[in-house]
Amino acid sequence: MTEEKINYDKIGFKSGLEIHQQLDTKKLFCNCLSVLRQDEPDFKVKRKLHVVAGESGEIDIAAKHEAEKEKEFIYEGYDTTCLVELDEMPPYEINQEALQIALHVAIMLNARILPVTQIMRKTVIDGSNTSGFQRTVLIAHDGWIVTKSGRVGIQSICLEEDAARIIERKKDSSIFRLDRLGIPLVEIATSPDMKDPEQVKEVALYLGKVLRSCKVKRGIGTIRQDLNLSIKNGERVEIKGFQDPAMMVQTINTEIKRQLDIIEKKEYVKPEVRNALPDGTTEFLRPLPGAARMYPETDLPLLKISRDMINEAKKTLPELREDIEKGLEKIGLNEEMIKLLFKHNKIEEFKELLDIFNEPTLMAKLMLVFPKEIASHEKKSLNEVEEILNKDVLIFIAESLRDNKISREQIKLVLEKIVNGESMEKAIEFKKHDGNVEEEILKIIKEKPGLSENAYMGLVMKEMKGRINGGEVMGIIKKLLER
């Protein structure tokens, strides 16, 4: 079914998104590192979880569905697993860095930040949390963004714990790993304002840009996106795994067709959670959760977000990627260099180097190109070379360029020396040139009169193959030009 064949207004199409993004901080309610382990676990514990009533006194239908399976849960842990993750001690107070990132997101989405808010427990007994609940807290609400088809509301922005990592599901048991449990997630829920699949896709891509501008984790599994969808005479259906922008329109249209077929048969569209499949179809996962699974967290005080915290978040507000890209283009970086800076997450490091030596293309090459060329030339792995040529080394090179201790032509030679074991200070020392340096420099100046000091510097260093001290060369050039 193509988009043109569907009258979205006529069928009463409504849709909203929920996005869960991992933050690149320590865990939300303990001090453990947010690192996924690949080695063998150090220990295992077994648990069974039981359903409890929510704040309303009712048992949630989705929780009841899981409880009826009567599964045993096995949790694998490491020396980096703490008692909070095992639900053997109360949680710490909320991670302040994660809270500031959530405030960044709220401000960028024009949302109203709550001055006082209650951390809640959400009943989850599918085994993905040792406690049988997930901690979540509403940070902001009533935000908005503007799309080509009109304004879309942001219902809520929450901070919550990620679930334990599923390793294996069996009929009577499931195995989870505790390394992922407690990693901070920011959850963005839009209002059901999107009127067609293209608008859904536009909103998803924009929210992705906002999140990627903040301190978030990157890679497979670090972001999860769900779609809520309904049509006239139907019920709300939630689609999990709604990630791939290339499949968004097709998945929505296929789900609409499925619901229309049910309605045409005079049957009932069940409110349920479904899983998005690679071919654009969906499959049943579980009943749709209701509002009966939330109750207050009793181990933590009310969360107070002061005006000072909000002002600090505004001061440290990150730029959107597209704005950064425009700025980098303006200072002369080409598209390939810009992509590499983002790919390797080196924007901030690049800005630091640029503050020291304001030649954008050269600083980008210093970070991204020269280490790769040296790794190839020296027959070393790129990781090994980059570990040696760390941030401190790159800053030293930039400062040496600024202070005329080395020339542009000497950069790779200096880097090679450092990779091969020389100290930074030793690497920028060069022997005196055997010939009459001043005479050779004067010859170059006479052959190409009217150039700048830096231009002559480049010509001289090229002629002498970089094997002479840059400071010495610049001193001679200045002296000769003053005559």
Secondary structure as UniProt FT lines:
FT   HELIX           3..5
FT   TURN            8..12
FT   STRAND          14..23
FT   STRAND          43..47
FT   TURN            55..56
FT   HELIX           61..67
FT   TURN            68..69
FT   STRAND          72..77
FT   TURN            79..80
FT   TURN            83..87
FT   HELIX           96..108
FT   TURN            109..110
FT   STRAND          112..113
FT   STRAND          116..117
FT   STRAND          119..123
FT   TURN            130..131
FT   STRAND          133..147
FT   TURN            148..149
FT   STRAND          150..161
FT   STRAND          165..169
FT   STRAND          173..177
FT   TURN            178..179
FT   TURN            181..182
FT   STRAND          184..190
FT   HELIX           197..212
FT   TURN            220..221
FT   STRAND          223..230
FT   TURN            232..233
FT   STRAND          237..240
FT   HELIX           245..247
FT   HELIX           248..264
FT   TURN            265..266
FT   STRAND          272..276
FT   TURN            278..279
FT   STRAND          282..287
FT   TURN            292..293
FT   STRAND          294..296
FT   STRAND          303..304
FT   HELIX           307..315
FT   HELIX           321..330
FT   TURN            331..332
FT   HELIX           335..343
FT   TURN            344..345
FT   HELIX           347..356
FT   HELIX           360..368
FT   HELIX           370..377
FT   TURN            378..379
FT   HELIX           382..388
FT   HELIX           391..402
FT   TURN            403..404
FT   HELIX           408..410
FT   HELIX           411..419
FT   TURN            420..421
FT   HELIX           424..427
FT   HELIX           437..447
FT   TURN            449..450
FT   HELIX           453..463
FT   TURN            464..466
FT   HELIX           470..482
//
